[in-house]
Amino acid sequence: MAERDDDSGFTLLEILVVIAILGLLIGLVAPAVLRQLGGARVSVAKQSVERLGSVLDLYKLDIGSYPSTEQGLAALARQPTGVTNWDGPYVKGDGVPLDAWNHPYTYRNPSQRSGHDYDLCSLGASGSGGDAQICNP
């Protein structure tokens, strides 16, 4: 007869220690990862605003002016009525692109800021603007 080995496996105490260590590691690492994710979205939003600014410049080269506030960024996807020389669509997809937080961009022409032709802004994570707003340079 073979002897039975009762020492195989893990004790409840060993499992609880491993779970506690994993919990501590997650508690220390998760906030840093979330901060990095937030910073990455801000970076993506800035790059997207700059890229859309380049697309608006292409639109202006074809049409002679930037889209009006009423036409908005939809003029980049669909030809506005009464506009000739439109050579779009200037953006992929059927609709207006969204920012890194899936909020629509705000667009105004003429600009409400001095030294700018238009305002193109992402309202940030909250979608309400304020200090988190990211606008065209």
Rosetta blueprint (number, residue, H / E / L):
1 M L
2 A L
3 E L
4 R L
5 D L
6 D L
7 D L
8 S L
9 G L
10 F L
11 T L
12 L H
13 L H
14 E H
15 I H
16 L H
17 V H
18 V H
19 I H
20 A H
21 I H
22 L H
23 G H
24 L H
25 L H
26 I H
27 G H
28 L H
29 V H
30 A H
31 P H
32 A H
33 V H
34 L H
35 R H
36 Q H
37 L H
38 G H
39 G H
40 A H
41 R H
42 V H
43 S H
44 V H
45 A H
46 K H
47 Q H
48 S H
49 V H
50 E H
51 R H
52 L H
53 G H
54 S H
55 V H
56 L H
57 D H
58 L H
59 Y H
60 K H
61 L H
62 D H
63 I H
64 G L
65 S L
66 Y L
67 P L
68 S L
69 T L
70 E L
71 Q L
72 G H
73 L H
74 A H
75 A H
76 L H
77 A L
78 R L
79 Q L
80 P L
81 T L
82 G L
83 V L
84 T L
85 N L
86 W L
87 D L
88 G L
89 P L
90 Y L
91 V L
92 K L
93 G L
94 D L
95 G L
96 V L
97 P L
98 L E
99 D L
100 A L
101 W L
102 N L
103 H L
104 P E
105 Y L
106 T E
107 Y E
108 R E
109 N L
110 P L
111 S L
112 Q L
113 R L
114 S L
115 G L
116 H L
117 D L
118 Y L
119 D E
120 L E
121 C E
122 S E
123 L L
124 G L
125 A L
126 S L
127 G L
128 S L
129 G L
130 G H
131 D H
132 A H
133 Q L
134 I E
135 C E
136 N L
137 P L
